[in-house]
């Protein structure tokens, strides 16, 4: 890395919809180094390969586990207890929001979410939980 380059925070996007993955990748790569996974299986592979600074967790996922369960599981692991997790879901019912917070997300957003709100939420949550500042 050159002197002028600063390391960008590492963001893991957990999203099973291909179109959403592509959009998030284009939009969020301006501020983050990001990886994308689409299931609980690939989630744990990514988590074991890379040390992430923050997670954007879709709640509804295909496969055996949803975003609630993945968030609960990582909150039980000492090395991930304090990792910032922003939950994202198309489900806007109060019970979904309550379940997300019970599972351990720091912030819960509903789709569709405005680009600037999503980016601001990720940056603010990362700064508050980890002290990592983003330009």
N, C-alpha and C positions, 0 to 999 in steps of 0.2 A: 504494500500500500504506500502511495507517495505521501509526502508531507502535507500536501493540500487536501488529500482525501481523508475524510473522517469515516469511521466505521458506522454504518447505519444499523439501527436495531433490527434484530431478526424476528420476523413475524411468521407464525405458522397459521395458515388459513385452513380450517377444516370445513370443507364445503363439497357436497356430492353432486351439485348441478354444474355441468360443464360450462354453460353460458355464464353463470355467475362466477365460476373460477376464472374464466378469461377476463371478464370485466374487472374483477378485484385485482387480478395480476397487473393489468395495465394501469389501473388507477392507483394502487397502493405502492407500486415499485418506485415511485418518486421519493418516498420517505423511508421505505423499509427494504431490507433484503428479505425476500419472502419465499417460502416453500408452501406448496399446496398438497393436501391429502384429501381423500374422499371417503374414508371408512375408518373404523376402529383399528383394523389390521394395519393400514398404512400410517395411521396416526402414531401408533407405538413404534413403528419402524423409524419414522421421522424424528420422534422424540429421542430415540436411542442414538441416532446419527448426529444430531445437532443440538446445541444449547440455544434455545429460543429465549427471547426477552418478553414476548407477549403472544397470546393465542386469540384468534378470532374464530369462535366456535359456533358453527351452524347447529341448531338444536335437532332438526329433523335430518337424520342420515339414513341411507340405505344400509342394510346389514344387521348384524346382531345387536349393536349398541348405538344409542342415540347420544346427542351432545350432553344431555343431562348426566348420563351414566359415565361418559368419559371425563366430564368435569369432576364428578364425585370421586372417581378413581384417582385422578391426579392430585386432588386435594388431600387424599390419604397418604400420598408419598411425600416424605419430608423435603425432598429436593424441589418439589413443585408446589408446595403448600402456598407460597406467596407469589407465584407467577400470576401476572395479570391475565385475566380471561374476560373477553368481551363476548357475550352471547348474542346471537343473531337468529331471528326466527320469523317465519311468515305467520306464525300463530300469535295473535295479539290479545288473546284472552288473559284476564288477570291471573288465572290459575297457572298459565304458562310462565308468566313473569315470576310468580311466586315460586314455582318449581325450579326455575333457573337460578334464582337467588339462593334457594335451599341447597341446590347442587353445588353452589360455590362460585358462580360468576360474579365479577365485580360490577359489571354494567350489562344491562339487557336492552337491546335495540330490536325493533320490529321492521321487517321488510315490507314495502320498499323503504329504504332509508336514503336520505339525501347524501350525496357524496361528501360535502363539507362536514356534515354532522358525523358521519362515520369516521372520517379522517381525524377530526377534532377529538372525538371520543377516544380513539385509539391512542393518540398523542397524549391527551390529558391523563388517561388511565395509566399509561406507561410512566409518565412523569410522577404521578402521585404515588404509585405502588413501588416503583423501582428507582426513582430519582434520575432516570435517564432523560436527558433533554434532547429534543429534535429540532433542528433548524428548519 
